[in-house]
Amino acid sequence: MKIGIFDSGIGGLSVLHEAYHQLPGQEFMFYADTDHVPYGLKTPEQILGYAQEITEFLLQKGAQAIVIACNTATSVAVKELRKNYNIPILGMEPAVKPAVEGTEEKRIMVIATPVTIREDKLKDLLHRVDEDHRVDLLPMPKLVEFAEREEFESEAVEDYIREQFSQFDKDKYCALVLGCTHFNYFKPAYRKYFGDNVLLVDGNKGTVRHLADVLGLQVAPDADKDLDEEHNILCLRNTEYFFSGKEIGEGKTLEHLKRLHLRLEEIRNI
């Protein structure tokens, strides 16, 4: 089955990488809308337009299912896309529910883009699952810019994280929810700031498991096993990559993608 995955940029690679683990026998296309990244600072009308264009593109390339690997685009566009296209279209939302259900008493921080925090989809989710009002929301749009520059552990990154989180007492938190797929690349920096007692929660594993259920696919029994570099590169070569409609086949951009996948593998279980 041919599965299309798209994001505003390279954040959605973290969902694709998880799919490499859970669904290794499937065909994938990955579309990064690098011409318009970041979505988190765009208007809802712009984001909906981008999402519709990308969906049409992936359908023309043979996609039989689509994953919107972007919390921001999901919050704005998933309902409209599902209404207009007759294939499975899955979105993402911050993994607040597992964070709430997997912790007790202390507070939970959700970091996301400004659009995700503003949209009703997250507000509705919090209304359903955050009965004790333990969740705080924090926009961190600059992390998207750092990720797109492949700048993950610099002094500037650490300064930004420290500055943003300093608005809150970190000792009051038991979980940090990564509400943007770009934010996955910075797990070591969060761990350095919060220490080992804070649970880092993202929606990638759950999204791919849900995709498998919807499509009637079997999740690999060894999905939690590490991918060695050779397997990583094989998956990379067997995936069609597009940056705002331009196919990526060789050269520096492919090397960039290889580095990102290796990074995601190294920090997957932090």
N, C-alpha and C positions, 0 to 999 in steps of 0.2 A: 504493500500500500504506500502511496506517495503522500507524504505529510508536509504541509507548508507551515513554517514557523516564522513570525515576523516581529520586529521590534523597531523602535526609533533608531537604535544603534546596536552596539555590541553587547548590551546587557542581556538580550534574549539568548545569546550563546549559552548562558548558564542553564536555560531550559533545554536547549538542544543537547548540551553535554549530558544532562541527566537522562535524556532520551537515548543517548548512546549506551548508557548503562542498562536501562530497563527494556528498551525495544531495539536491540542491535540488528535485527533482521529487516528493518523497515527502510524505505527510501525517504530521504529528507531533502527539503529545500529550505534555505534560510535566507531571509530578506532583511537587511539592515537599511533603514531609511536615513542614511548618513547625510543626505542633502538637507534634511529637516530636523536633525537632532539638535537640541533636546525637545521632546514633546511637552515636557513638564512646564515650559514657559510659553506654550502656544495657546491659542484660543480653542475652545471646543469645536468650533466650526472648521478650523484648520485641521485639527486632529482627525475629525470624522472624514474629511476629504482625503487625507493621506491614507487612512485605513481602507477606504473604499477603493482607491487606486491600487493599493498593494494587493487587496483581495482579488480584484479583477486580474491582475498580473499573475498571481499564483494559480488561479483557476485556468488561465490560458496555458500555463506550464504543466497542467495536469494534476494539480493538487486535489486529493479526494477528501481531505480534512485540513483544517487550519487552526493553529494555536496562536492567539494573540499574546505573545510573550512579553507583554508590556502592561503593567497595572494602569498606567495613565490612559492608553488607548482603549483598554477594556472598559474603564469607567465611563468613557465617552461614547464608544462606538459599538460595543458588542451587541446590544439589543437591535440596533439598526441593521447590522450585518446579518444577524440571524434571521431577521425579517425578510431580507432581500436575497439571500442565497440559500439554496437547498442542499447544503452539505453540513456536516458537523463543524461548528465553529466554537472553539473553547477559548475562554478568557482567563485572566488571572486576577486575584484580589489578594490584598495583604493577608497573611496567614494568622489572623487574629484568633480565630476559633481554636486551633491547636495550641496556641500560646496561652489562652485563657484556661483551656481544659487541662493543660499539662503543668500548670503552676498554681500556687495558692498564696493568698494574702498580699504579697508584695505587688508593686506596680509593674506595668508593661509599657514599654516605649515602642511606638510604631513610627519608623522613618519612611518618608515617601516624597514624591514630588508635590509641588503646590497644587497642581490640578487634581491629583488623586485625593489629596486632603480636602479640597473644596467640593468635589462632586458628591452627589447624593448616594452613590453606590457604597462608599465607605461608611457614610453616616448610617445607612440602613443596616449594614453589617454590624456596626457597633451597637446599634439599638437591639439587634437580635441576640448577640452573644456576650456583650459586656454588661451583664446585669449589675455587677457590683461597682461599675464605673472605675475600673482600675487602669484603663488605657489612656495614655497621653500621646499626642500627635506632634511630630516635628518634621517640617519640610527641610530637606537637605539637597537642593537642586545642584549645588556645585559638585557633588560627587559624580554626577553624570558627566560633567565636563572633564573631571580627572580621569574617569574610566576611559572616555573616548581618546584621551591622550596616552593611555596605557601608563598612567601615573598612579600607582597603588599604595606605595609605602614611603612616600617622600615626607620631608619635614612639613611641607605645605599641606599635605593631606592630614597629617597628625594634628597640625595646628587648627585646621578647619573642624575636624571632628571634636577636638577638645573645646573649641570655642562654641560650637553648636550645643554640645551636651552640657556645657557648664551652666546652662539655664536651669538645670535640674540637679537634684541630689542623687548621684549615681548609686548610692548605697540603698536607695529605696526601690531599686529595680531588680526584677528576677528574670526578665526576658526582653530581648530586643528583636522586633519583627522587621525584616527587611522588605519594605513595601515597594521596591523598585528592583527590577532584575539587574540593573547596573550596580546595585549596592553589594551584590554578592562578592565582588572582587576584593572587597575591603575587610573581609572577615578577620584577618590577623590584626588590623588596626583597631577594630572594635574590641577584640579580645585583649589587646594591650591596654586599652582604656578601662574596660569594665572588669578585667580579670576573668577567672575561670568559673565564677559562680553565676554568671548571667547566661541564660539560654539564648542562642542565636537561632532564629526561626525564619525560614523562607518557604515559599510555596511551590518550589520546583518539583520536588518528589511527588507531592500530592497532585499537582497538575498533570504530570506524566502518567501517574497511576490512573487518574480519571480519564485521560485520553485513551489508555489501554482498555478501560471498561467500556467506554462509549463505542470504540471500534471493534470490540470483541477480540482483542489481542492478548496474548499471553506475555506477562512480564517475565523477563529472564530470571531463572532461579538464583543466579549469582550476581544480581544487580548491584549488590553492595561491594562486590569485589573491585579492587583498584584496576584501572585500565593502564597497561604499560604503554610506553611511548610509541611502540610500533602499532599497537591497536588503536591508539589515539590518532595516529597519522592515517591509518587505513580508513577510519570513520570519516576523517576530514576529507580524504580524497573521494569518498563515495557520496558526499553531500554536494548538492548544487548551491553555490553561494551567490547572492546578488546584493550589491550595494546600490540602493536607489535605482534598480532596474538594470545595472551593469553587471554582467556575469564576471565572477572572480575565478580565474583558472590557474594563474601562476604569478610568480614575482613576489614583490615585497608585501603585497596585501595578504597573500596566502601565508607567508611567513608570519605575518602579524596574527592571523587567525590561529596558526599553529601554537604560537606563544600563549595566546589567550586560553586555548583549550588545555594546555599544559598547566597554566596557572589555576584554572578551575579544578583540575584533577588534584593538584597539590593541596588546595584549601577546602576540598569538598566536605570533609568531615570535621572541620574545626568547630 
